[in-house]
Amino acid sequence: MPRKNPLPDREQEICRRLREFRERLRITRAEIGERAGIEAEMLARYERFLVPLRCGDAMKVLRSFN
């Protein structure tokens, strides 16, 4: 379901960086999710700008891929 209000530009940029990181590594959302402990569907929601990236999830990705 589309958001009533789009994410602010800053939040979109953060989510865009997550997607670019994943694409540079050439791995799937499922692979990131498995390593970081985040549902692949939640990663898809971040990448589609449906929800802002949670700080806790960003930290999980950072720790998993040091």
Residue, then its C-alpha position, 0 to 999 in steps of 0.5 A: m500500500p502506498r504511503k499517504n505522504p512520501l518519505p522526506d528526501r533525506e530518508q529516501e537518500i538513506c534508503r537509497r544508500l542501503r539499496e546501492f550497498r546491496e547492489r554493489l555487493r551483488i547480493t539479494r535482500a534475503e542474503i543481507g537479511e539472513r546475515a543481519g537478522i532482518e526480514a527480506e520483506m522489511l528490506a524491500r520496504y526500505e528500498r521502495f521508500l515505504v518506511p524509513l530505515r530504522c537506526g537499529d536495522a542500519m546498525k545490524v547491517l553495518r555490524s554484519f558487513n563491517 
